[in-house]
Amino acid sequence: MGHDTHVHEKSQAQYDYDRRKNAVEMRKQVVNFAIMIFFTFIAFAVVIADFSPYFIKPIILLMAGVQVVLQLYSFMHMGEKKAAHIGVINTFVWMGGVIAFTFFLAFLTIIWW
């Protein structure tokens, strides 16, 4: 044939290791998803319970912030250290978040005060 293709066969130990590692990763994602669903349920419950807006807004913003961090680390795989450039990407993402939060606070201050 014209192509030299190399078939890489995994050993049983490598196969078992990969399988355990994938199971642990899947378990983390399911737990994080369950936590996010629980936080969403709490947010709806707080609104339905008709608490004071001064209590509702900070609680919803806090839970939304926690969900953003969970999504970045679990579903966007920012917690992984597979490549050297991951640190640079993390830095850009977090600095973007800081800048966005600063603009949000600035506009919130301008509009409300």
Contact map, one row per residue, 1 for C-alpha under 8 A:
11110000000000000000000000000000000000000000000000000000000000000000000000000000000000000000000000000000000000000
11110000000000000000000000000000000000000000000000000000000000000000000000000000000000000000000000000000000000000
11111000000000000000000000000000000000000000000000000000000000000000000000000000000000000000000000000000000000000
11111100000000000000000000000000000000000000000000000000000000000000000000000000000000000000000000000000000000000
00111110000000000000000000000000000000000000000000000000000000000000000000000000000000000000000000000000000000000
00011111000000000000000000000000000000000000000000000000000000000000000000000000000000000000000000000000000000000
00001111100000000000000000000000000000000000000000000000000000000000000000000000000000000000000000000000000000000
00000111110000000000000000000000000000000000000000000000000000000000000000000000000000000000000000000000000000000
00000011111000000000000000000000000000000000000000000000000000000000000000000000000000000000000000000000000000000
00000001111111100000000000000000000000000000000000000000000000000000000000000000000000000000000000000000000000000
00000000111111100000000000000000000000000000000000000000000000000000000000000000000000000000000000000000000000000
00000000011111110000000000000000000000000000000000000000000000000000000000000000000000000000000000000000000000000
00000000011111111000000000000000000000000000000000000000000000000000000000000000000000000000000000000000000000000
00000000011111111100000000000000000000000000000000000000000000000000000000000000000000000000000000000000000000000
00000000011111111110000000000000000000000000000000000000000000000000000000000000000000000000000000000000000000000
00000000000111111111000000000000000000000000000000000000000000000000000000000000000000000000000000000000000000000
00000000000011111111100000000000000000000000000000000000000000000000000000000000000000000000000000000000000000000
00000000000001111111110000000000000000000000000000000000000000000000000000000000000000000000000000000000000000000
00000000000000111111111000000000000000000000000000000000000000000000000000000000000000000000000000000000000000000
00000000000000011111111100000000000000000000000000000000000000000000000000000000000000000000000000000000000000000
00000000000000001111111110000000000000000000000000000000000000000000000000000000000000000000000000000000000000000
00000000000000000111111111000000000000000000000000000000000000000000000000000000000000000000000000000000000000000
00000000000000000011111111100000000000000000000000000000000000000000000000000000000000000000000000000000000000000
00000000000000000001111111110000000000000000000000000000000000000000000000000000000000000000000000000000000000000
00000000000000000000111111111000000000000000000000000000000000000000000000000000000000000000000000000000000000000
00000000000000000000011111111100000000000000000000000000000000000000000000000000000000000000000000000000000000000
00000000000000000000001111111110000000000000000000000000000000000000000000000000000000000000000000000000000000000
00000000000000000000000111111111000000000000000000000000000000000000000001000000000000000000000000000000000000000
00000000000000000000000011111111100000000000000000000000000000000000000001100000000000000000000000000000000000000
00000000000000000000000001111111110000000000000000000000000000000000000000000000000000000000000000000000000000000
00000000000000000000000000111111111000000000000000000000000000000000000000000000000000000000000000000000000000000
00000000000000000000000000011111111100000000000000000000000000000000010001000000000000000000000000000000000000000
00000000000000000000000000001111111110000000000000000000000000000000000000000000000000000000000000000000000000000
00000000000000000000000000000111111111000000000000000000000000000000000000000000000000000000000000000000000000000
00000000000000000000000000000011111111100000000000000000000000000000000000000000000000000000000000000000000000000
00000000000000000000000000000001111111110000000000000000000000000010010000000000000000000000000000000000000000000
00000000000000000000000000000000111111111000000000000000000000000000000000000000000000000000000000000000000000000
00000000000000000000000000000000011111111100000000000000000000000000000000000000000000000000000000000000000000000
00000000000000000000000000000000001111111110000000000000000000100010000000000000000000000000000000000000000000000
00000000000000000000000000000000000111111111000000000000000000100000000000000000000000000000000000000000000000000
00000000000000000000000000000000000011111111100000000000000000000000000000000000000000000000000000000000000000000
00000000000000000000000000000000000001111111110000000000000000000000000000000000000000000000000000000000000000000
00000000000000000000000000000000000000111111111000000000001100100000000000000000000000000000000000000000000000000
00000000000000000000000000000000000000011111111100000000000000000000000000000000000000000000000000000000000000000
00000000000000000000000000000000000000001111111110000000000000000000000000000000000000000000000000000000000000000
00000000000000000000000000000000000000000111111111100001000000000000000000000000000000000000000000000000000000000
00000000000000000000000000000000000000000011111111100001000000000000000000000000000000000000000000000000000000000
00000000000000000000000000000000000000000001111111000000000000000000000000000000000000000000000000000000000000000
00000000000000000000000000000000000000000000111111100000000000000000000000000000000000000000000000000000000000000
00000000000000000000000000000000000000000000011111110000000000000000000000000000000000000000000000000000000000000
00000000000000000000000000000000000000000000011011111011000000000000000000000000000000000000000000000000000000000
00000000000000000000000000000000000000000000000001111111000000000000000000000000000000000000000000000000000000000
00000000000000000000000000000000000000000000000000111111100000000000000000000000000000000000000000000000000000000
00000000000000000000000000000000000000000000000000011111110000000000000000000000000000000000000000000000000000000
00000000000000000000000000000000000000000000000000111111111000000000000000000000000000000000000000000000000000000
00000000000000000000000000000000000000000000011000111111111100000000000000000000000000000000000000000000000000000
00000000000000000000000000000000000000000000000000001111111110000000000000000000000000000000000000000000000000000
00000000000000000000000000000000000000000000000000000111111111000000000000000000000000000000000000000000000000000
00000000000000000000000000000000000000000010000000000011111111100000000000000000000000000000000000000000000000000
00000000000000000000000000000000000000000010000000000001111111110000000000000000000000000000000000000000000000000
00000000000000000000000000000000000000000000000000000000111111111000000000000000000000000000000000000000000000000
00000000000000000000000000000000000000000000000000000000011111111100000000000000000000000000000000000000000000000
00000000000000000000000000000000000000110010000000000000001111111110000000000000000000000000000000000000000000000
00000000000000000000000000000000000000000000000000000000000111111111000000000000000000000000000000000000000000000
00000000000000000000000000000000000000000000000000000000000011111111100000000000000000000000000000000000000000000
00000000000000000000000000000000000000000000000000000000000001111111110000000000000000000000000000000000000000000
00000000000000000000000000000000000100100000000000000000000000111111111000000000000000000000000000000000000000000
00000000000000000000000000000000000000000000000000000000000000011111111100000000000000000000000000000000000000000
00000000000000000000000000000000000000000000000000000000000000001111111110000000000000000000000000000000000000000
00000000000000000000000000000001000100000000000000000000000000000111111111100000000000000000000000000000000000000
00000000000000000000000000000000000000000000000000000000000000000011111111110000000000000000000000000000000000000
00000000000000000000000000000000000000000000000000000000000000000001111111111110000000000000000000000000000000000
00000000000000000000000000000000000000000000000000000000000000000000111111111110000000000000000000000000000000000
00000000000000000000000000011001000000000000000000000000000000000000011111111110000000000000000000000000000000000
00000000000000000000000000001000000000000000000000000000000000000000011111111000000000000000000000000000000000000
00000000000000000000000000000000000000000000000000000000000000000000001111111100000000000000000000000000000000000
00000000000000000000000000000000000000000000000000000000000000000000000111111111000000000000000000000000000000000
00000000000000000000000000000000000000000000000000000000000000000000000111011111100001000100000000000000000000000
00000000000000000000000000000000000000000000000000000000000000000000000111001111100000000000000000000000000000000
00000000000000000000000000000000000000000000000000000000000000000000000000001111110001000000000000000000000000000
00000000000000000000000000000000000000000000000000000000000000000000000000000111111101000000000000000000000000000
00000000000000000000000000000000000000000000000000000000000000000000000000000001111101000000000000000000000000000
00000000000000000000000000000000000000000000000000000000000000000000000000000000111111000000000000000000000000000
00000000000000000000000000000000000000000000000000000000000000000000000000000000111111100000000000000000000000000
00000000000000000000000000000000000000000000000000000000000000000000000000000000001111111000000000000000000000000
00000000000000000000000000000000000000000000000000000000000000000000000000000101111111111100000000000000000000000
00000000000000000000000000000000000000000000000000000000000000000000000000000000000111111110000000000000000000000
00000000000000000000000000000000000000000000000000000000000000000000000000000000000011111111000000000000000000000
00000000000000000000000000000000000000000000000000000000000000000000000000000000000011111111100000000000000000000
00000000000000000000000000000000000000000000000000000000000000000000000000000100000001111111110000000000000000000
00000000000000000000000000000000000000000000000000000000000000000000000000000000000000111111111000000000000000000
00000000000000000000000000000000000000000000000000000000000000000000000000000000000000011111111100000000000000000
00000000000000000000000000000000000000000000000000000000000000000000000000000000000000001111111110000000000000000
00000000000000000000000000000000000000000000000000000000000000000000000000000000000000000111111111000000000000000
00000000000000000000000000000000000000000000000000000000000000000000000000000000000000000011111111100000000000000
00000000000000000000000000000000000000000000000000000000000000000000000000000000000000000001111111110000000000000
00000000000000000000000000000000000000000000000000000000000000000000000000000000000000000000111111111000000000000
00000000000000000000000000000000000000000000000000000000000000000000000000000000000000000000011111111100000000000
00000000000000000000000000000000000000000000000000000000000000000000000000000000000000000000001111111110000000000
00000000000000000000000000000000000000000000000000000000000000000000000000000000000000000000000111111111000000000
00000000000000000000000000000000000000000000000000000000000000000000000000000000000000000000000011111111100000000
00000000000000000000000000000000000000000000000000000000000000000000000000000000000000000000000001111111110000000
00000000000000000000000000000000000000000000000000000000000000000000000000000000000000000000000000111111111000000
00000000000000000000000000000000000000000000000000000000000000000000000000000000000000000000000000011111111100000
00000000000000000000000000000000000000000000000000000000000000000000000000000000000000000000000000001111111110000
00000000000000000000000000000000000000000000000000000000000000000000000000000000000000000000000000000111111111000
00000000000000000000000000000000000000000000000000000000000000000000000000000000000000000000000000000011111111100
00000000000000000000000000000000000000000000000000000000000000000000000000000000000000000000000000000001111111110
00000000000000000000000000000000000000000000000000000000000000000000000000000000000000000000000000000000111111111
00000000000000000000000000000000000000000000000000000000000000000000000000000000000000000000000000000000011111111
00000000000000000000000000000000000000000000000000000000000000000000000000000000000000000000000000000000001111111
00000000000000000000000000000000000000000000000000000000000000000000000000000000000000000000000000000000000111111
00000000000000000000000000000000000000000000000000000000000000000000000000000000000000000000000000000000000011111
